[in-house]
Structure formats: C-alpha cells, structure tokens
Amino acid sequence: MLYENYGKTYLEFKTWHEHQQIRSTRSKYPGSADDGSILITSDIKCYQLQQGLTEPDRTRIRNTNIVISFNKEKGGMGEKGKTFYAEFVSLTNAEHAALVARVGEDGTKRCIEILDNYKGSTGRKYKSDYRTILNWVVQRYEEEKKRQAPKQSIRDEAYERSKRQADEILRKEGIVLDKS
C-alpha cells in the first residue's frame, strides 16, 4: 500500500508482521492509519495513481519499482509538499522562491539543471536538494558565469576592432556611409 504522511511517501507491506520478527512495539515510521496519512494506492503497481498524471509522471512511475515521490501541483501539500523541477530535483515552493530571489529565474533553472545532471549521472541522493544547491551548486553556477563573461567581452572587443578597421579603410578610400 502506498501512502503519504505530511508530504513524505511511504510503502507499507500489509503482511510484514506475518513474515518478520517484530523487535519493537512501536514503529519509527508513521502508519497508513495515522493522523496526516493519505492513501495514494493500495495497488502495488500504482495503476490507480496514473489517472490524471502527465506523461513524464507516468513514465517515472513505470520506470521505478517503488514510487517514493511524484509530482504535485504547486502548493498542493503545503510547506512539506515538494514539486519536481527536474527528473531528480524537488523543492518546496518556498525554497524555489528563495532560490529565484537569490540567483534569478535563469540562474535557478541552471542550478536545478546542474544538480539534476549530477544526481542523474552519479546516483547521489541528498536529504535536501535546496541545501545542496546552496552548498555547492550556486558556487559552480557563479564560476560558470564568470568563465562565460570574458568570452563575451573578447567577442565585443574583436567586433569593435573590426569595425574601427573597416571604418578606417573606408575613410582612406573616401567612401562615406550614411549612418542615419
């Protein structure tokens, strides 16, 4: 049975106690009947889940054995609900807004892309994608911007130099261009 409790998704095996030795009378994870729990599906293949989801969400569900988390509408679960902004990166709405305020919309997209590519290629998992972005991804993004800035200024200088040379040749030849 797949269920959610305050924004975290859990999988419960109904016959677990029949096949395992129980060491503690109290579980360290919330149960499907606890306060705050919402049943997502009792079908282990998650077919019930797929109704109303977009194609990328259905693909992610089909390609995983156990669904840990899936895309929610923005603001759907409150502060603990997270939205997938890339295949491997999820943030709360507040975290996304704070990131946009810090590095801008384009910077936020690039930071998410950097982390998504890293997590996808290495298989790394983090407790908080937002904290990871603040910890090293923003620094990498800013270094990337600095490396690109000199390239742009070199292009601008080369353009200006070419333009001056062309103007000088035209002046020597007595050719006047109408600049209006």
Number of C-alpha atoms within 10 A of each C-alpha: 16 22 21 20 19 15 19 15 17 21 18 15 9 9 8 10 9 8 7 8 8 11 7 7 6 8 9 7 10 18 16 19 11 10 10 12 18 16 14 17 16 16 11 15 17 19 13 12 17 15 9 9 13 10 10 11 18 17 12 15 20 15 10 10 11 14 17 14 18 16 18 15 10 13 14 14 15 13 13 16 20 26 21 17 16 14 16 18 23 22 21 21 18 14 16 20 14 14 22 15 12 13 16 13 14 10 18 21 16 16 23 26 18 18 22 18 16 14 17 14 9 8 9 10 11 10 7 11 21 20 13 13 20 13 11 12 21 22 13 14 18 14 12 11 12 11 11 11 11 11 11 11 11 11 11 12 12 12 12 12 12 12 12 12 12 12 15 12 12 13 12 9 9 9 10 9 9 5 4 3
